[in-house]
Amino acid sequence: MKRNLFKAILSVAISLILLISIPPLQVKGESLTPPKNEMRAAWIATVQNVDMKSGMNVTQYTAWVRQTLDQLKANKFNAVIYQVKPTNDALYPSKLAPWSSYITGGKQGKNPGYDPLLIMLNEAHNRGMELHAWINPYRVTMPGQSLASLAPTNVARTNPSWVVKYGKQYYLNPGLPEVQNYLISTVKELVANYDIDAVHMDDYFYPYKIKNEVFPDQATFKKYGKSFKKVDDWRRNNVNQLVKKIYSSIKTTKPDVQFGISPFGVWRNQSVDPTGSNTRASVSNYDDLYADTRQWMKDGSIDYITPQIYWSKTLSVAKYSTLLDWWSNEVQTYANVHPVNLYIGVADYKVALDSDKAWQNKMELPNQVIANRANQIAMGQMHFSLKSIQKNPLGYATILKQQLYNYTALTPAISWNNADQPLAPTSVQCIKDAAGIKLVINDQNNEQPRKYVIYRFEGKDVGEYQNPLNIVDVVYNSKGNTVFLDKTANPNKQYTYGITSLSATGVESMDAYIVTE
């Protein structure tokens, strides 16, 4: 054993280790090489326990998280969008919101005895996957739920004047400055306390309209909307201000944390606005939800946008390809303060289950992914939601795994937040292990990267870094001493590894640290 250990140490000492420059990435569309940077995220919805059952103890919950993330990792997903504030509550200990009933299955405010977000976050990072914390700002209850059922500490009960009822649900009133300040403080608390990669909001701003019912904010408009002639413009401004202030709060707290929003798939129809999309949707962001997605781009108050294009490529009233092109034009035309990454929300939940017969074709969703890649502006997709990926109707997820997600991709960079390139790690040891090849990354650089990319090449020569097929995995930096075990290495082959650094904004180092086994 000692002799073998000495040989391993000696092998490391005399191994070929050098710094080399990585060739520049190819221009998009220059070759058929699949995208090296591509968002592949899964939404994990906790509201009404859509994707997560309630009542798990810490052992059961941790096992579920690990099993879930192992499956997503095996399918080459690189991010999870975890719903941590579904209804003005929290799946983490908060001083500003009560415990969610969706974790315990009991009354809102009941402590599960563990931190669901922290466990999900740590396990995601252990697998090299990003975690985007998904919040729903205004929603207080689900349909038919009473205010009395909420925890006594819920602000909807401590500040009942902040609440309005619309239809069968209660909401925080978006027009109140106190509500805005409260919501901003909840985001600040979340970002300050957790090492999340992003804050994520979906399409629930002002609620979807109910026929013959007016949203009850006339008194608020009279008090605070005097500079606006129309209540619609005031409502849009309320949302715009919240988005802008949340973005500012995130960047003040932790500049590298992203802020992304996944709105409804149609901004406006061309019939009401010549710059709108060639669609005939019955709902639009601008006119019905008061979510002016274009303004957020103009203001530079989001890092990414993920329109929910939950329609097939053949649906005449809202064709997938039409909306893909329209949103691509939006980010190119209006994101002038800084770029905005475009991802597409795709409707896994419709596969084999929708009245539109196009969803009976197992290739409908894979073909949408192919369209995103061909589009060259969209940088990936987010899948709704976890349970559909797991159920895999028609085998669509198998097609994704085998034909499109059959290699590891890096999440797209947000270099406008910080374009500085990190340095490659200062030392890497390559050690044969019974379970594979162990890389021990020791990084003495003053500025530490957030992640490392592990490239592997057969033999003693270095291959192409721009080809993602050479990526074995991505690993989060563990305070300068990071261990990666390559379990897929063939013991009968010799490999050369190249290890690059990734900044918190996804910028890759110019150089790689090379070590030959």
N, C-alpha and C positions, 0 to 999 in steps of 0.2 A: 504493500500500500504506500509506504513512504517513498519507495523508488518511483512508483507511478506518479505520485504527487510531485516529486522532484522533476520528473520528465515534463509534466504539465507546466510547471513554473518555468523551466528552462525553455520550453517551446514558446511560451508567451514572451519571454525575455528576448528571444532571437527572431520573433515573428516579424513579418514585414508590416511596419506601421509608419504611415506617412500621411501628410495632409496634401490633398489634391484639390484643384478647382473643379467644380461641377459645371459642365457645359450649360449654357442658357436653355431654358425651356423652349420647346417648339411653339410657333404661333398656332393658334387655334385653327383647325381645319387643314393644317399643313400635311397631316398624314392620317392614317386610319387608327393610330394608336389611341386606345380608350383614354378618357380624361383622367389625369393624375389627381386633380382636385375636383371632388364631386360630393355635394351634400347627400347623404343617405340616412335620413332620420326617420324614426318611428314615433308617432304620438302615442303616449300612454295616458289615457283618459281615466281619471279617478272619479269624476262626478258621476253620481248614481252607480258607482262601481262598474263602469263600462269595461275597463281592462284590468281591474284589480279588485279582488274580493276583500270584504271587510272582516274584522275580527281575528286577524292573524296575530299570534304572539311574535316576539322578536326572532325566535328561531325559525318559525314558519315564514315570516315575512322575508328574512334574509335568504332563506332557501329559494323562495319564489323570485326574488330579485336576481339571484345568481343564475337560476335556470333561465329566466327571461333574457338576461343580458348575454348569457352563453349562446343562446339560440340566435339572437340578433347578431352577435359577433361572428358566429359561424356563417351567417348569411351576408357577412361583410357590410353590415350597417356601421356607421361611424358616429352616430349621435342619437340621443333619446330626448324627446320633448316631454318632460314629466310634469303633469298637472299638480301643482302644489298649493294653489289657492283657487279651488273650484267655485266656492260661493261665500266670499268674504270670510273665509276661514283659513286654516293652515295645516299642512302636513309636516309641520316642524314646530318646535317650541317658539312661540312669538309673544311679545309683550303687547302687540297691537291687534291680534286676531285670535279667536278661540281655536282649539283643536277641531279638525274636521271630523264629522261623524262618519265620513267615508272610510276612515282608517280603522275605527273601532267597531262600527256598526251600532254603536250606542248613541247616547245624546251628544249633541255638539258640545264641545268643551271637555270631553272625557280624555284624559291623558293615556295614550297607549302604552306608556312606559319605555318608549324608545323613540328615536328620531328617524322617521321614514326617509326624509330627504337626504340626511347625512349618509345613511346606508346606501341608498341608490346612487348618490354622488360618488362615494368612495369606490363602490363596485364598478361603476361606469369607468371611472378614471383608471382603475386597476386593469381594465381591458382596453385602454387607449381610446375610449369613447367619450365624446363630449356630452355634457348634460345642460340642457336649456330648461330653465325653470319657468313653467307655464302658469300664468296668472290670469284670472278673470276679474277685472276691476270693479264693475258696477253691480254684478249679480249678487243678490243677498239670499234669495231662496229659489228653489225649483218649484214648478207649478203645483199649487194646492197646499204648499207648506206654509204654516202660520209663523208669524213673528214670535209667538209664545214658545215655539219649538226650538228657538235659537238659544245659545248660551247667554246667560245674563250679562256677560262681559262683551258680547257682540255690540259693536257701535250702532248697529241698527236698533238695538234696544236701549242703549245708554244715550243715544242721540236720535230719538224717533223723528225729529224734524228733518233729518237728513234723508229720510226714506220716502219713496213714492211707490204706489201700487199700480201696476199696469197689467191688465189681463188677470191671470191667476198667480202672478209673481211679484215679488218686492225687489226694488232696486235702490241703490244709492243715487241720489239726484245729481247728475253730472254738472248741473249749472251752479252748484253751491261751491264757493271757494273753500269752505271747510272740508268738503268731500275731496276736492282736489288735493289739498294739503295732506289729508289723511292717507289717501292712496299713494302719494309720493313717499310718505314716511314708511309705508309698508314695504315698498320696493327698496328703499334705502336700507332698511333693516335686513331684508333678504340678501342683498348684495354684500353688505358689510359682514354678515355672519357666515356666509358660505362661499366656497371656492367654485361657484358655478361659472360656466362658460358664457351663458347668455340669459337674459330675461326675455320671455316670449309671451305675446298676447295674441288671442285669436279674434274671431269676427264679432264678438258680443260687445258692442259699444252701446249706443242707444238700442233698445230692444227691437227685434223685428216687428214691423207694424201689424196691428190687429185691426181688422176691418171695422169701421164705424166707432173706433175708440181713439181718443186723443190722449197723447202722453201728458200727464198732469203736471206740467211745469210752468203754467201761465203766470202764477204769482212770482216765481223765481225769475222768469224773463222780465217781468215788469220791474223787479228790483235791480237786477244785474245786467239786463240787456238793452239799456237805453241807447247805446251807441249803434245798435243794429235795427234796421227797419223790419227785417223778417226774422221770425223765430228760428227758421231753418238755418240761416246763416249764423245765428248766435249758437245754436246747438253744435254746428260744425266747428265753430271756434272753440267751444268748450273742449271738444275732443282733441283738436289740434294743440291746444295749450297743455292738456294733460300729457299727450305724447311727447311734446317738446320738453316739458319739465321733467318727465320720467327719464328721458334720454340724458338731460343735463345732470340729473341726480346720480344716475348710474356712472357717468363719466367722471363726476367729481369724486365719487366714492372709490371706484376702481375703473380707471380709464380703459382697460383692456376688455372688460365685460361687454358683450354685444347686446344690442336691443333689436329684436325682430318682431314683426307682426304678420299674422296670416289672415288677411281680410277675406271677405266674400269675393267670389271670382269675377264679379262685374262692377266696375267703377260707375259707369253710366252707359246707357244704350245710345247708339248713334242717332236714334230718332229724337232724342231730347238734347243732344250735344254732339255737334259734328266731329269733335275730337274723341268721342266715346267709341266703344267697340261695336262692331257690326253684329249685334246680338239683340234678342228680344226677351231679355230676362224680366221677370215680374218684380224682381227686387234689385236694387242697386245700392252700393256703398254710400254714394254721395247723397242721394235723395231720400233714402229710407233709414239707413243706419247712421247717417251724419258722420261718416268716416271718409274724409277727403284724403285718400291715399296719395294722390298726386301732390298735395300740399306738404305731406310729410317728407316726400323726396325733395321738394323745393327747399324746405326748411333744414334739411340735413339732420332730421331728428329720428332716423332709423338707420340701422346698419344693414338689415336685410328685410326683404318683403317676400312672403310666400302666399300668393293668391290661391285660394281654394278652387281650382279648376276641376270641379267634381262632375264633369260631363264627358261624354264619349267624343270620339273624333268625328262622329257622323250626326250628332244631335243638331238639328237645324237651328234651334233658337239660341243655342250657346255652344258653338262648335269648339272643341278643345284647341285645335290648331289656330283658329281665329284668335282666341284669347291668349294663347301662348305668344303669338306674334305681337298682339296689342300690348301686353305687359312688358315684353322685351323692348318695344319702342318707348314705353313710359320711363323705364330706368335709364335708357340712353338719352332721352330728351330732357327729363326734368331733374335728374340727380346731379345738380351742378355744384352744390356745396362740397359734397364728396360722393364717391360712387356708392351705390346701393346694390348689394348682391341680390340677384333674383333666383329664388327657388320656387318650385311649383308644388302645391298641395295636391296630392293625387288620392283618388277615392277607392282605396282597397275595399272599403266596406260595401261597394256596389257590385263587386265581381260576383257574378252568378245570382245576384239578389235584386236586381233593379228591373223596372218595367221597360227600360230601354234595352232592346234585345242585343245591342252591341256588347253589353256587359256579359252576355253568355259566351262570348269568345274569350278564351283564356289568354289571347294575345293582346287584348285591348289595353290593359295597363302596361305590359312590357313595351308595346308600341308607343305609348305615351313617353316612356323613359327614353326610347330611341329618338323620338321627336325632340325631346328636350336637348339631347346631345347634338343632334343635327342643327338645332336652332343656334347654338354657339353663344348665346347670351345667358340663357338659363344655366345655372351652375349646380343643378341637382334637384332633388325632390324630397318631400316629407310625406310619409305614408300614414293615412288615417284608416284604421288605427291598429294597435298591437294585436288585438284578438283576431282580426282578419288575416294578418300576416301568419299568425299561428295556425289558424284553421286552414289556410291555403286552398280556398275553393278553386276547383278546376285545375289545380296544380300551378296557378300563376306565379306563386312565390318561388316555386322550384325553378321555373323558367328564369326568373330574375337572378336567382342564386347561381344557376349553371351557365347562363349565357351573358348576363349583363353585370351582375355583381360578383363575378368570378375572380376578383382580385381586390387587393386593398387600395382604397382611395383616401387621400387626405381631404379634410374639410377645407373649403375655400378660405383664403386669407381675407382679412379686413385691414389691409395695410394702411389705410388712411388714418387709423387710430395711432399707428406707430409703424413706420416703414423701415426702422432700423433692422439690419440683418444681424442675427445672433452669431456668435462664434461656435465653431464645431467643438465638441467635448475635448477636454485636454488629455484624456487617457481612456483607453478601452482594452480590457483583457478578454481573451477568447479562451474558454476552458471547456474541454469535453466533459459532459455530464452523462450519467446513466440515462437521463430522460431526454438528452439532446445536446445542444451546444449552448453554453452559458456565456453571455456577454455582460461583463461588469463595467459599467460606465461610470468613470470618476471624473467629475467636472469641477475644475478649480477656477473657472472664469468668474470674474466679479459680477457680471450680468448673467444670471442664470436663465436658460431657455425654459419654456413650459413643457415641451415634448421633445422626443427624439424620433427620427425615422430610421428604421432598420432596413437597409438594402442588402440583398444577398446575391452573390454571383458565383457560378460554378468555376472551380479552378483558381488560378492565381491572378487572373486578370480582372480588372474592374470593367463593368459594362455600363449601360446607359442609365443615368439617374432620372432622365425625363420619362423613362418608360415605367409606368406603375407596376407592371408585371414583375419587376425586380424588388418591389417592396414586400418584405415579410410581415412587418407590423409597425404600429405606432405605439410608443410607450410614454407615459407621463414622467417627467423628471421627479425623482424622489429626493429632494434636497441635496442634489449634487452627487448622490451615490445611488445609482439605479441599476437594477439587475433585470436582464431579459433572458428568458430561456426559449431558445428556438427548438420547439418540439417537432417541427416538420423536417428538420435536417436529416438527410440520408447518411447513416453512419459509414457507408461505403464510398462517399464522395468527399472531395475537399472543397471548401468554400472560402471566398473572400467576402468580408462584410464592410460596408460603408455606412457610417453612422453620421447623420446630419442633425442639426438642431432646428427646432421650430420655436419662434417667439410666441408670446401670448396672442398676438394678432395673426398668427399663421404664416409669418414670413420665414422662409427656410434659409439656413446658413449658406454662404457661398462655397464653403469647403466641407469636406467630409473627413472623418477620422477612419482610416483604413486599417483593417487587421485581417491577416490571413491565418486561417486555422492551421 
